[in-house]
């Protein structure tokens, strides 16, 4: 999904915010591959933030070109051009929590969004997924917070869906771009009045 998302050059030398960074693997890859101007990682776990900081520094990422933050940070204050989250939304505790998060994303000001969710229509069971070490590896799919495409489009009303693709393990990847805001007639009139005043 990353190659497709970045194919038009949108990821090159830009500001990226990632929500739910784990140990910082994606941040490291993007900083190296796309020479990001700045990377901001957000996570609920201080342990993850510490691990990500160590990884980024170990792999030659300069400290002044990245920032790591707790989930309470105001997304818009980070001024992202791209906002990315993967393997996170399905672990949110409720739909209310999920839509509060999506409202924050909707107001973050990013030009592009890449979100990965669980498919709200797929139910996994032991016959379809098999076992791993005596446990059902996709147990969380049945008990995850799942969000449908119409729900995402409704919550992210400042954005247009560019494309989405269904991946393995009931994952769906969504690419959004920010809607253009047209200049209305009264705004043009106001600009003219301002010029006459000056």
BATOR-884572 format. One line per field, with one value per atom (N, C-alpha, C): residue number from 1; residue in three letters; atom name; z, y, x. Coordinates in steps of 0.1 Angstrom, whole numbers, always signed. Each point is the difference from the previous one (the first is absolute). Example, Ala and Ser with C-alpha at 12.3 -4.5 7.8 and 13.67 -1.06 7.14 Angstrom:
2
n = [1	1	1	2	2	2]
res = [ALA	ALA	ALA	SER	SER	SER]
atom = [N	CA	C	N	CA	C]
zz = [+78	+0	+0	-7	+0	+8]
yy = [-57	+12	+12	+11	+11	+11]
xx = [+132	-9	+9	-4	+9	-8]
This chain:
198
n = [1	1	1	2	2	2	3	3	3	4	4	4	5	5	5	6	6	6	7	7	7	8	8	8	9	9	9	10	10	10	11	11	11	12	12	12	13	13	13	14	14	14	15	15	15	16	16	16	17	17	17	18	18	18	19	19	19	20	20	20	21	21	21	22	22	22	23	23	23	24	24	24	25	25	25	26	26	26	27	27	27	28	28	28	29	29	29	30	30	30	31	31	31	32	32	32	33	33	33	34	34	34	35	35	35	36	36	36	37	37	37	38	38	38	39	39	39	40	40	40	41	41	41	42	42	42	43	43	43	44	44	44	45	45	45	46	46	46	47	47	47	48	48	48	49	49	49	50	50	50	51	51	51	52	52	52	53	53	53	54	54	54	55	55	55	56	56	56	57	57	57	58	58	58	59	59	59	60	60	60	61	61	61	62	62	62	63	63	63	64	64	64	65	65	65	66	66	66	67	67	67	68	68	68	69	69	69	70	70	70	71	71	71	72	72	72	73	73	73	74	74	74	75	75	75	76	76	76	77	77	77	78	78	78	79	79	79	80	80	80	81	81	81	82	82	82	83	83	83	84	84	84	85	85	85	86	86	86	87	87	87	88	88	88	89	89	89	90	90	90	91	91	91	92	92	92	93	93	93	94	94	94	95	95	95	96	96	96	97	97	97	98	98	98	99	99	99	100	100	100	101	101	101	102	102	102	103	103	103	104	104	104	105	105	105	106	106	106	107	107	107	108	108	108	109	109	109	110	110	110	111	111	111	112	112	112	113	113	113	114	114	114	115	115	115	116	116	116	117	117	117	118	118	118	119	119	119	120	120	120	121	121	121	122	122	122	123	123	123	124	124	124	125	125	125	126	126	126	127	127	127	128	128	128	129	129	129	130	130	130	131	131	131	132	132	132	133	133	133	134	134	134	135	135	135	136	136	136	137	137	137	138	138	138	139	139	139	140	140	140	141	141	141	142	142	142	143	143	143	144	144	144	145	145	145	146	146	146	147	147	147	148	148	148	149	149	149	150	150	150	151	151	151	152	152	152	153	153	153	154	154	154	155	155	155	156	156	156	157	157	157	158	158	158	159	159	159	160	160	160	161	161	161	162	162	162	163	163	163	164	164	164	165	165	165	166	166	166	167	167	167	168	168	168	169	169	169	170	170	170	171	171	171	172	172	172	173	173	173	174	174	174	175	175	175	176	176	176	177	177	177	178	178	178	179	179	179	180	180	180	181	181	181	182	182	182	183	183	183	184	184	184	185	185	185	186	186	186	187	187	187	188	188	188	189	189	189	190	190	190	191	191	191	192	192	192	193	193	193	194	194	194	195	195	195	196	196	196	197	197	197	198	198	198]
res = [UNK	UNK	UNK	UNK	UNK	UNK	UNK	UNK	UNK	UNK	UNK	UNK	UNK	UNK	UNK	UNK	UNK	UNK	UNK	UNK	UNK	UNK	UNK	UNK	UNK	UNK	UNK	UNK	UNK	UNK	UNK	UNK	UNK	UNK	UNK	UNK	UNK	UNK	UNK	UNK	UNK	UNK	UNK	UNK	UNK	UNK	UNK	UNK	UNK	UNK	UNK	UNK	UNK	UNK	UNK	UNK	UNK	UNK	UNK	UNK	UNK	UNK	UNK	UNK	UNK	UNK	UNK	UNK	UNK	UNK	UNK	UNK	UNK	UNK	UNK	UNK	UNK	UNK	UNK	UNK	UNK	UNK	UNK	UNK	UNK	UNK	UNK	UNK	UNK	UNK	UNK	UNK	UNK	UNK	UNK	UNK	UNK	UNK	UNK	UNK	UNK	UNK	UNK	UNK	UNK	UNK	UNK	UNK	UNK	UNK	UNK	UNK	UNK	UNK	UNK	UNK	UNK	UNK	UNK	UNK	UNK	UNK	UNK	UNK	UNK	UNK	UNK	UNK	UNK	UNK	UNK	UNK	UNK	UNK	UNK	UNK	UNK	UNK	UNK	UNK	UNK	UNK	UNK	UNK	UNK	UNK	UNK	UNK	UNK	UNK	UNK	UNK	UNK	UNK	UNK	UNK	UNK	UNK	UNK	UNK	UNK	UNK	UNK	UNK	UNK	UNK	UNK	UNK	UNK	UNK	UNK	UNK	UNK	UNK	UNK	UNK	UNK	UNK	UNK	UNK	UNK	UNK	UNK	UNK	UNK	UNK	UNK	UNK	UNK	UNK	UNK	UNK	UNK	UNK	UNK	UNK	UNK	UNK	UNK	UNK	UNK	UNK	UNK	UNK	UNK	UNK	UNK	UNK	UNK	UNK	UNK	UNK	UNK	UNK	UNK	UNK	UNK	UNK	UNK	UNK	UNK	UNK	UNK	UNK	UNK	UNK	UNK	UNK	UNK	UNK	UNK	UNK	UNK	UNK	UNK	UNK	UNK	UNK	UNK	UNK	UNK	UNK	UNK	UNK	UNK	UNK	UNK	UNK	UNK	UNK	UNK	UNK	UNK	UNK	UNK	UNK	UNK	UNK	UNK	UNK	UNK	UNK	UNK	UNK	UNK	UNK	UNK	UNK	UNK	UNK	UNK	UNK	UNK	UNK	UNK	UNK	UNK	UNK	UNK	UNK	UNK	UNK	UNK	UNK	UNK	UNK	UNK	UNK	UNK	UNK	UNK	UNK	UNK	UNK	UNK	UNK	UNK	UNK	UNK	UNK	UNK	UNK	UNK	UNK	UNK	UNK	UNK	UNK	UNK	UNK	UNK	UNK	UNK	UNK	UNK	UNK	UNK	UNK	UNK	UNK	UNK	UNK	UNK	UNK	UNK	UNK	UNK	UNK	UNK	UNK	UNK	UNK	UNK	UNK	UNK	UNK	UNK	UNK	UNK	UNK	UNK	UNK	UNK	UNK	UNK	UNK	UNK	UNK	UNK	UNK	UNK	UNK	UNK	UNK	UNK	UNK	UNK	UNK	UNK	UNK	UNK	UNK	UNK	UNK	UNK	UNK	UNK	UNK	UNK	UNK	UNK	UNK	UNK	UNK	UNK	UNK	UNK	UNK	UNK	UNK	UNK	UNK	UNK	UNK	UNK	UNK	UNK	UNK	UNK	UNK	UNK	UNK	UNK	UNK	UNK	UNK	UNK	UNK	UNK	UNK	UNK	UNK	UNK	UNK	UNK	UNK	UNK	UNK	UNK	UNK	UNK	UNK	UNK	UNK	UNK	UNK	UNK	UNK	UNK	UNK	UNK	UNK	UNK	UNK	UNK	UNK	UNK	UNK	UNK	UNK	UNK	UNK	UNK	UNK	UNK	UNK	UNK	UNK	UNK	UNK	UNK	UNK	UNK	UNK	UNK	UNK	UNK	UNK	UNK	UNK	UNK	UNK	UNK	UNK	UNK	UNK	UNK	UNK	UNK	UNK	UNK	UNK	UNK	UNK	UNK	UNK	UNK	UNK	UNK	UNK	UNK	UNK	UNK	UNK	UNK	UNK	UNK	UNK	UNK	UNK	UNK	UNK	UNK	UNK	UNK	UNK	UNK	UNK	UNK	UNK	UNK	UNK	UNK	UNK	UNK	UNK	UNK	UNK	UNK	UNK	UNK	UNK	UNK	UNK	UNK	UNK	UNK	UNK	UNK	UNK	UNK	UNK	UNK	UNK	UNK	UNK	UNK	UNK	UNK	UNK	UNK	UNK	UNK	UNK	UNK	UNK	UNK	UNK	UNK	UNK	UNK	UNK	UNK	UNK	UNK	UNK	UNK	UNK	UNK	UNK	UNK	UNK	UNK	UNK	UNK	UNK	UNK	UNK	UNK	UNK	UNK	UNK	UNK	UNK	UNK	UNK	UNK	UNK	UNK	UNK	UNK	UNK	UNK	UNK	UNK	UNK	UNK	UNK	UNK	UNK	UNK	UNK	UNK	UNK	UNK	UNK	UNK	UNK	UNK	UNK	UNK	UNK	UNK	UNK	UNK	UNK	UNK	UNK	UNK	UNK	UNK	UNK	UNK	UNK]
atom = [N	CA	C	N	CA	C	N	CA	C	N	CA	C	N	CA	C	N	CA	C	N	CA	C	N	CA	C	N	CA	C	N	CA	C	N	CA	C	N	CA	C	N	CA	C	N	CA	C	N	CA	C	N	CA	C	N	CA	C	N	CA	C	N	CA	C	N	CA	C	N	CA	C	N	CA	C	N	CA	C	N	CA	C	N	CA	C	N	CA	C	N	CA	C	N	CA	C	N	CA	C	N	CA	C	N	CA	C	N	CA	C	N	CA	C	N	CA	C	N	CA	C	N	CA	C	N	CA	C	N	CA	C	N	CA	C	N	CA	C	N	CA	C	N	CA	C	N	CA	C	N	CA	C	N	CA	C	N	CA	C	N	CA	C	N	CA	C	N	CA	C	N	CA	C	N	CA	C	N	CA	C	N	CA	C	N	CA	C	N	CA	C	N	CA	C	N	CA	C	N	CA	C	N	CA	C	N	CA	C	N	CA	C	N	CA	C	N	CA	C	N	CA	C	N	CA	C	N	CA	C	N	CA	C	N	CA	C	N	CA	C	N	CA	C	N	CA	C	N	CA	C	N	CA	C	N	CA	C	N	CA	C	N	CA	C	N	CA	C	N	CA	C	N	CA	C	N	CA	C	N	CA	C	N	CA	C	N	CA	C	N	CA	C	N	CA	C	N	CA	C	N	CA	C	N	CA	C	N	CA	C	N	CA	C	N	CA	C	N	CA	C	N	CA	C	N	CA	C	N	CA	C	N	CA	C	N	CA	C	N	CA	C	N	CA	C	N	CA	C	N	CA	C	N	CA	C	N	CA	C	N	CA	C	N	CA	C	N	CA	C	N	CA	C	N	CA	C	N	CA	C	N	CA	C	N	CA	C	N	CA	C	N	CA	C	N	CA	C	N	CA	C	N	CA	C	N	CA	C	N	CA	C	N	CA	C	N	CA	C	N	CA	C	N	CA	C	N	CA	C	N	CA	C	N	CA	C	N	CA	C	N	CA	C	N	CA	C	N	CA	C	N	CA	C	N	CA	C	N	CA	C	N	CA	C	N	CA	C	N	CA	C	N	CA	C	N	CA	C	N	CA	C	N	CA	C	N	CA	C	N	CA	C	N	CA	C	N	CA	C	N	CA	C	N	CA	C	N	CA	C	N	CA	C	N	CA	C	N	CA	C	N	CA	C	N	CA	C	N	CA	C	N	CA	C	N	CA	C	N	CA	C	N	CA	C	N	CA	C	N	CA	C	N	CA	C	N	CA	C	N	CA	C	N	CA	C	N	CA	C	N	CA	C	N	CA	C	N	CA	C	N	CA	C	N	CA	C	N	CA	C	N	CA	C	N	CA	C	N	CA	C	N	CA	C	N	CA	C	N	CA	C	N	CA	C	N	CA	C	N	CA	C	N	CA	C	N	CA	C	N	CA	C	N	CA	C	N	CA	C	N	CA	C	N	CA	C	N	CA	C	N	CA	C	N	CA	C	N	CA	C	N	CA	C	N	CA	C	N	CA	C	N	CA	C	N	CA	C	N	CA	C	N	CA	C	N	CA	C	N	CA	C]
zz = [+0	+0	+0	+6	+1	-13	-8	-14	-8	+1	-8	+5	+13	+6	-4	+0	-3	-14	-9	-14	-7	+4	-8	+6	+10	+6	+12	+4	+12	+13	+1	+12	+0	-11	-1	+8	+8	+7	+6	+7	+6	+15	+6	+14	+2	+8	+2	+14	+4	+13	+0	+9	+1	+13	+1	+13	+2	+12	+3	-6	+5	-7	+4	+11	+4	+3	-6	+2	-10	-8	-10	-13	-4	-13	-12	-1	-11	-1	+12	+0	-5	+4	-4	-16	-5	-14	-8	+5	-8	+1	+11	+1	-10	-1	-9	-14	-3	-14	-7	+8	-6	+6	+7	+5	+6	+9	+6	+6	-2	+7	+15	+4	+14	+2	+11	+3	+15	+2	+14	+2	+11	+4	+12	+1	+11	+5	+13	+6	+14	+4	+14	+10	-5	+9	+0	+12	+1	-4	+3	-4	-15	-7	-15	-4	+6	-4	+2	+12	+3	-10	-3	-10	-14	-4	-13	+0	+10	+1	-2	+8	-1	-14	-7	-13	-10	+0	-9	+1	+12	+2	-4	+3	-4	-15	-7	-15	-7	+7	-6	-2	+6	-2	+10	-5	+9	+9	+13	+10	-3	-7	-2	-12	-6	-11	+4	+13	+4	+14	+3	+13	+4	+13	+5	+11	-1	+8	+6	+11	+6	-8	+2	-8	+2	+11	+4	-9	-8	-8	-10	-3	-10	-13	-8	-13	-9	+0	-9	+4	+12	+5	-7	-4	-7	-15	-5	-14	-10	+1	-10	-14	-10	-13	-2	+6	-1	+15	+1	+13	-2	+7	-2	+13	-1	+12	-6	+5	-4	+12	+0	+10	+14	+0	+13	+2	-10	+2	+6	-5	+4	+15	+6	+15	+9	-6	+8	+8	+12	+9	-4	-8	-3	-13	-6	-11	+3	+12	+4	+0	+6	+1	-15	-8	-14	-8	+2	-7	+6	+13	+6	-7	-2	-6	-15	-7	-14	-1	+9	+0	+2	+8	+2	-13	-7	-13	-10	+0	-10	+1	+12	+3	+0	-4	+2	-11	-11	-11	-10	+2	-10	-14	-10	-13	-4	+6	-3	+12	+0	+11	-5	+8	-3	+13	-1	+12	-3	+10	-2	+11	-4	+10	-3	+9	-2	-9	-8	-8	+9	+0	+8	-4	-12	-5	+1	+3	+1	+14	+2	+13	-2	+8	+0	+10	-3	+10	-1	+9	+0	-13	-7	-12	-11	+0	-11	+3	+13	+3	+5	+4	+6	+13	+4	+14	-1	+10	+2	+15	+3	+14	+9	-6	+9	+1	-6	+2	-14	+0	-13	-3	-11	-3	-3	-5	-4	+10	+12	+10	+1	-1	+1	-11	-12	-11	+4	+7	+3	+11	+8	+12	-1	-12	-3	-2	+2	-4	-15	-7	-15	-5	-10	-6	-15	-5	-14	-8	-13	-9	+1	-1	+2	+13	+11	+13	-1	-6	-2	-8	-11	-9	+7	+8	+7	+11	+7	+11	-6	-11	-6	-12	+4	-11	-6	+5	-6	-11	-2	-9	-10	-11	-10	+0	-2	-1	-14	+0	-13	-4	+9	-3	+13	-1	+11	-5	+8	-4	+12	-3	+11	+0	+12	+1	+8	+4	+8	+14	+6	+14	+2	-10	+1	+1	-4	+0	-12	+2	-12	+2	-11	+0	-8	+6	-6	-3	-12	-3	-2	+7	-1	-4	-7	-2	+4	+4	+6	-12	+3	-10	-2	-12	-3	+4	+6	+4	-10	-7	-11	+6	-8	+4	-5	+10	-4	-5	-6	-6	+11	+11	+10	+5	+0	+4	-10	-13	-11	+2	+3	+2	+12	+11	+11	-3	-9	-4	-8	-9	-7	+8	+10	+9	+8	+3	+8	-9	-13	-9	-2	-1	-1	+12	+12	+12	+1	-5	+1	-11]
yy = [-12	+12	+13	-1	+12	+4	-10	+4	+6	-5	+5	+14	+2	+13	+11	-4	+10	+1	-7	-1	+13	+10	+12	+11	-5	+9	+8	-3	+8	-2	-11	-3	+6	+5	+5	+13	+0	+12	+8	-7	+6	-3	+5	-2	-11	-10	-12	-2	-2	-4	-14	-8	-14	-2	-6	-3	-15	-3	-14	-6	+4	-3	-12	-7	-12	+3	-7	+2	+9	+7	+10	-5	-13	-5	+8	+3	+8	+14	+6	+13	-1	-10	-1	-2	-9	-3	+12	+8	+12	+11	+2	+10	-4	-12	-4	+0	-6	-1	+13	+8	+13	+12	-1	+12	+10	-4	+9	+12	+11	+13	-1	-7	-2	-12	-8	-11	+2	-1	+0	-13	-7	-13	+2	-6	+1	-14	-2	-13	+1	-9	+0	-5	-8	-6	+7	+4	+6	-10	-12	-11	+0	+1	+1	+12	+12	+12	-1	-5	-2	-9	-11	-10	+7	+7	+7	+10	+8	+10	-7	-11	-8	-5	-5	-6	+11	+11	+11	+5	+2	+5	-10	-13	-10	-1	+3	-1	+13	+9	+12	+11	+0	+11	+11	+12	+11	+4	+2	+3	+12	+10	+13	-3	-11	-3	-9	-3	-8	+4	-2	+2	-11	-4	-11	+5	-4	+7	-10	+3	-7	+3	-9	+1	+12	+7	+12	+12	-1	+11	+5	+13	+5	-3	-8	-4	+12	+10	+11	+8	+0	+7	-5	-13	-6	+4	+6	+5	-11	-12	-10	+2	-4	-1	-14	-10	-14	-4	-7	-6	-15	-8	-15	-7	-10	-9	-14	-10	-14	-9	-10	-10	+6	+10	+8	+1	+5	+3	-12	-12	-12	-3	+6	-2	+10	+10	+10	-6	+5	-7	+1	+9	+2	+8	+0	+8	+15	+4	+14	+5	-8	+3	+2	-10	+0	+13	+4	+12	+13	+0	+11	+2	-12	+0	+5	-5	+4	+15	+5	+15	+8	-5	+7	-1	-12	-1	+9	+1	+8	+15	+4	+14	+2	-10	+1	+9	+2	+8	-6	-14	-7	+0	+0	+0	-15	-10	-14	-8	-10	-9	-15	-8	-14	-8	-6	-7	-15	-8	-14	-5	-7	-4	-15	-6	-13	+0	-10	+0	-3	+9	-2	-11	-6	-10	-15	+0	-14	-5	-12	-7	-12	+0	-11	-10	-13	-10	-11	-10	-9	-8	-2	-8	+8	+13	+8	+5	+1	+5	-10	-11	-10	+4	-7	+3	+4	+6	+4	-1	-11	-2	-3	-6	-4	+12	+11	+12	+3	+7	+5	+13	+1	+12	+12	-3	+11	+2	-3	+2	+14	+9	+14	+5	-6	+4	+0	-11	-1	+10	+4	+8	+14	+4	+13	+10	+13	+11	+1	-3	+0	+12	+7	+12	-3	+3	-2	+12	-2	+11	+12	-2	+11	+8	-7	+6	+9	-5	+8	+12	-2	+12	+10	-4	+9	+8	-7	+6	+10	-4	+8	+9	+9	+7	+11	+3	+10	-7	-13	-8	-8	-3	-9	-13	-11	-13	-2	-1	-3	-14	-9	-15	-7	-13	-9	-14	-8	-13	-10	-12	-10	-8	-1	-7	-13	-7	-12	+2	-10	+0	+11	+2	+9	+14	+4	+14	+7	+13	+8	+13	+4	+12	+11	+12	+11	+12	+5	+12	+12	+10	+12	+12	+10	+13	+11	+11	+11	+6	+3	+7	+14	+5	+14	+8	+12	+9	+11	+0	+10	+14	+10	+14	+4	+3	+4	+14	+3	+13	+11	-2	+11	+2	-11	+2	+9	-2	+8	+15	+1	+14	+7	-8	+6	+4	-8	+4	+12	+2	+12	+12	-1	+11	+4	-10	+2	+8	-3	+7	+14	+2	+14	+8	-6	+7	+4	-9	+3	+11]
xx = [+8	-8	+9	+11	+8	+6	+4	+5	-11	-12	-11	-4	+0	-4	+10	+13	+11	+4	-7	+5	+0	-8	+0	+10	+8	+10	-5	-12	-5	+7	+8	+7	+14	+5	+13	+2	+10	+4	-11	-9	-12	-1	-11	-2	-11	+4	-9	-3	-12	-4	-5	+5	-5	-6	-12	-6	+0	+6	+2	+13	+11	+13	+7	-5	+8	+14	+9	+15	+6	-8	+5	+5	-4	+4	-4	-13	-5	+7	+1	+7	+14	+7	+14	+0	-8	-1	-3	-10	-4	+11	+6	+11	+11	+3	+11	-4	-11	-5	-4	-7	-6	+6	+11	+7	-10	-8	-10	+6	-7	+5	-2	-11	-3	-9	+3	-9	-4	-14	-5	-7	+4	-6	-8	-12	-9	-3	+0	-3	-5	-9	-5	+10	+10	+10	+13	+4	+14	+11	-3	+10	+2	-11	+1	+8	-4	+7	+15	+4	+14	+7	-7	+6	+1	-10	+1	+11	+2	+11	+13	+2	+13	+2	-11	+2	+3	-7	+2	+15	+4	+14	+10	-2	+9	+2	-11	+0	+4	+5	+6	-10	-12	-10	+4	+1	+4	-11	+3	-10	-8	+6	-8	-10	+0	-9	-12	-1	-11	-5	-12	-6	-9	+0	-8	-9	-13	-10	-10	-6	-11	-13	-10	-12	-8	+3	-8	+4	+11	+4	-10	-1	-9	+6	-7	+5	+3	-8	+1	+13	+4	+12	+13	-1	+12	+1	-10	-1	+4	-6	+4	-5	+7	-5	-6	+5	-5	-2	-12	-3	-3	+7	+0	-3	-9	-1	-3	+7	-3	+0	-8	-1	-3	-8	-3	-15	-7	-14	-8	+3	-8	+2	+10	+3	-7	-6	-7	-11	-3	-9	-15	-4	-14	-2	-12	-2	+0	-5	+1	+14	+9	+14	+6	-4	+4	-4	-13	-4	+5	+3	+7	+14	+7	+13	-2	-9	-2	-4	-7	-2	+13	+9	+13	+8	-1	+7	-6	-13	-7	+4	+4	+3	+15	+8	+15	+6	-6	+5	+9	+2	+9	-6	+8	-4	-5	+7	-3	-1	-9	-1	+2	+6	+1	-4	-12	-5	-2	+3	-2	-10	-11	-10	-2	-9	-5	-13	-2	-12	-12	-10	-11	-10	+3	-9	+6	+13	+6	+0	-4	+0	+10	+10	+10	-4	+3	-2	+11	+0	+11	+1	-11	+0	+8	-1	+6	+14	+4	+13	+10	-4	+9	+6	+10	+6	+14	+5	+14	+3	+8	+4	-12	-10	-12	-10	+2	-9	-5	-12	-5	+6	+9	+7	-9	-12	-9	-11	+2	-11	-4	+10	-4	-9	+1	-9	-14	-4	-15	-3	+9	-2	+6	+4	+6	-11	+4	-9	+2	-11	+1	-9	+6	-6	-2	-12	-3	+5	+0	+4	-10	-13	-9	+2	+3	+2	+13	+10	+13	-3	-6	-3	-8	-10	-8	+7	+9	+8	+11	+5	+11	-6	-9	-7	+8	+12	+9	+9	-2	+8	-8	+7	-6	+8	-7	+6	+6	+14	+7	-1	+3	-1	+1	-4	+1	+3	+7	+3	-1	-5	-1	+12	+7	+12	-3	+10	-1	-6	-5	-4	-11	-9	-11	+4	+12	+4	-5	-4	-3	+9	+6	+8	-7	-1	-8	+10	-1	+8	-10	+1	-8	+8	-6	+6	-9	+5	-8	-8	-13	-8	+5	-1	+3	-12	+3	-11	-2	-11	-2	-2	+5	-2	-14	-8	-14	-1	-12	-2	+1	-5	+0	+14	+9	+14	+7	-3	+6	-5	-13	-5	+7	+2	+7	+14	+7	+13	+0	-10	-1	-2	-9	-3	+13	+8	+12	+10	+1	+9	-5	-13	-5	+3	-1	+3	+14	+9	+15	+3]
